Amino acid sequence: MSLYARANATVAATGTAVKNATASAAKTTTTALTKAQKLQRTAHRIDGAIYKWYVIAGVVFALSAVYVLGLLRALVIRRRVAAKRKAGATPTYGTTKAGGLTTAPRALKALYDNAAYVRVLPLYLYQRTTLAEAFWTIAYIGVCLGFGFWGSIFRNLPLDIANPMGLISMSQIPLVVGLASRNNVLSYLTGIGYEKLNFLHRTAARVMVLSVALHALTWAHRGLPTDNNIHSDVFKWGVSAGSCLLVVFLTSFAIVRRVAYEAFLFIHIVFVLMFLVAVYHHYEPYNYWVWPGLFLWGLDRFVGFARLVLVNKLWFRSNSTIELVDTDVLRVTVNRPLLRWSPGQHAFLTMPQVAGLRYEQHPFTIANVPDGTGNAVFLLRAQNGFTRRLVNKLADDVSTSINTYVEGPYGISHDMNHYDSVLLVAGGTGVTFALSHLLSIIKAGREGKTAVSHVRLVWNVRDASHARWIAPLLNDAIAAGAGGVSVSIDFYITRSEASGEPEEKGHTADRDPAPDATDSPATTSPSGSSTGVDQEEEKPSASDKLMLAAGLNAAAATVAHFHNGRSHLEHILREDVDASAVDAAGVHVAVCGPTSLALDTRRAVCKVNSSVAVLRGQNPVTFYSETFGW
Ligand SMILES: Cc1cc2nc3c(=O)[nH]c(=O)nc-3n(C[C@H](O)[C@H](O)[C@H](O)COP(=O)(O)OP(=O)(O)OC[C@H]3O[C@@H](n4cnc5c(N)ncnc54)[C@H](O)[C@@H]3O)c2cc1C
């Protein structure tokens, strides 16, 4: 029976007595409630908890519709432009006619995108979130508490927030559990990866904690009824559930996740399961909210385990090749012909011989694209736990093989093949995300399946030799050809922290953006090129040596450029926008790197993609940011 049907059944069960009670309730103020009044008020609360889900379903439906329309639009543009280019047509350059029906909506969109997604709120307002994330957080809390209070007010009966708050907290269970799942239906419907939806998991969990606190405090203030006193099962299970939730809440703070992730995860899983059991027994009439939570959790684990067994063919030994490519960076190659993934997706690696907790799993972005060999390549930067143990294990043996299990792929791939020009900005191992997209565009170019005419990778690294991390993949891809796509690979050698590691969501407070003044324009390419767009020029021998040291072959050397200092992103982006064609979906910028780099990129996009410039006919710029965390 559906939840709504249950609510209706509850109302129906009250029968005629309720109708009579309603009439008399109008006269009641603070006197004891009749059974019929109580039942009717309960049905009213249940309605509130269910209406909240109608709102959620409506929003999910709207987001899904936007997602599907976006996919269709991208498909149409990609096919149209790719067919034109295949037929030999050159891209159309110049600007769109200003102020017309085309540029006005685009200018409005640029204004909206910059305000909602590209700019981040100042750090003193909690965290560096976008306005869109802040909006969804506040809207969700508003809807939940709104329906909670609506459920507390019934006709002119006395206000009762104790039980409505209990009900609101229980009705969060499916969403809290569902949003934490890797195999997440909402992600597939809306196109927003589960790791990006994680902020809503935390929001729903906070609503749950807040409503449980209000539920408990109100009962404590009012005094327990005699049939539910401190010796009753309701009380004991309630206190158990509340205690478990408190432990989960206190061990979920960012600092705990950063310092002891495995402990956080273990406590999270064990105490959430204990919470679900306790809350199930606390108030059985509402335990239909617990079942969906248990179901979603079980389904997620079942699907994850099934993928693990199938992808790794667990009936064999599953090896990997691990190379120490730098003092702190590992390249892991696993051969799993059954693993199918799209650019930007990640997978969880388990290496029981290295793990602290035997089956601990860690997510890493797959740096290459499927090429028929079944090889998936990962780049791992050593932190302090599992990854450090792996580096230590390899310290004496620079290339070894360790039993590895892969679960994935996860995350929703962000396709870029309908844009005319793509600028991929990376710092440190954030290159895994950028490289997979670069290789995917090159492959699509080769196959005549992309609208992209120019793709540029800007990678900030501390040392030119870091190019070796990705050189084998680049060499093969460039040598195989990119069709009509012009490729530029710009290495910016910073020899500083600025090239550091990708930001982790929620961990952004500890690094400040470097001042703009530290950026140096891209003028020191050994090839003499100012920006790295010219592929045809001959390299002087110093450059040849540099390419050799970086492990790049002759083909890759024709598109690679080395620069000293940090990339000047506004300058680079402006150049790409000016050189872009107008027959595809404009220019796209994607970044994966440390906080300072992500903030620089955001600033560059806001400056170049001003609504005034777009109104005047400039190609619009869209933006995407990837983080290594949730
Ligand atoms: C979607 C995604 C893609 C990623 N891709 C890459 C990549 O391509 N290359 C790369 O070097 N790193 C990547 N990371 C980061 C990588 O997962 C962590 O650096 C790694 O798990 C750290 O393990 P550790 O035990 O050595 O870390 P610790 O020293 O214990 O912790 C270091 C940091 O990693 C986080 N962390 C630890 N374990 C996990 C875990 N199981 N899940 C999520 N976060 C964890 C901690 O919160 C902490 O902030 C990615 C992370 C995510 C979420």
The ligand as a Gaussian input file, in Angstrom:
#p B3LYP/6-31G(d) Opt

LIG

0 1
 C       35.181000      11.220000      -6.942000
 C       36.628000      11.235000      -6.471000
 C       37.643000      11.085000      -7.405000
 C       38.989000      11.106000      -6.982000
 N       39.984000      10.955000      -7.908000
 C       41.280000      10.967000      -7.515000
 C       42.341000      10.804000      -8.465000
 O       42.125000      10.642000      -9.666000
 N       43.619000      10.832000      -8.008000
 C       43.904000      11.020000      -6.673000
 O       45.080000      11.050000      -6.298000
 N       42.918000      11.184000      -5.762000
 C       41.620000      11.149000      -6.146000
 N       40.621000      11.286000      -5.208000
 C       40.991000      11.460000      -3.796000
 C       41.309000      10.079000      -3.196000
 O       40.141000       9.288000      -3.135000
 C       41.862000      10.232000      -1.775000
 O       43.015000      11.018000      -1.843000
 C       42.208000       8.890000      -1.192000
 O       41.047000       8.151000      -0.928000
 C       43.001000       9.111000       0.074000
 O       43.205000       7.880000       0.730000
 P       44.136000       7.801000       2.040000
 O       43.653000       6.686000       2.915000
 O       45.562000       7.720000       1.647000
 O       43.854000       9.237000       2.641000
 P       43.900000       9.883000       4.084000
 O       45.264000      10.430000       4.336000
 O       43.310000       8.976000       5.097000
 O       42.906000      11.110000       3.832000
 C       43.235000      12.127000       2.898000
 C       41.964000      12.770000       2.361000
 O       41.271000      11.833000       1.518000
 C       39.927000      11.677000       1.953000
 N       39.585000      10.262000       1.857000
 C       40.199000       9.246000       2.465000
 N       39.610000       8.085000       2.170000
 C       38.579000       8.392000       1.346000
 C       37.574000       7.621000       0.705000
 N       37.496000       6.292000       0.856000
 N       36.665000       8.261000      -0.042000
 C       36.714000       9.599000      -0.222000
 N       37.637000      10.382000       0.365000
 C       38.565000       9.783000       1.133000
 C       39.909000      12.123000       3.423000
 O       38.664000      12.674000       3.770000
 C       40.987000      13.159000       3.473000
 O       40.485000      14.437000       3.206000
 C       39.280000      11.276000      -5.610000
 C       38.247000      11.413000      -4.681000
 C       36.942000      11.403000      -5.105000
 C       35.846000      11.561000      -4.102000

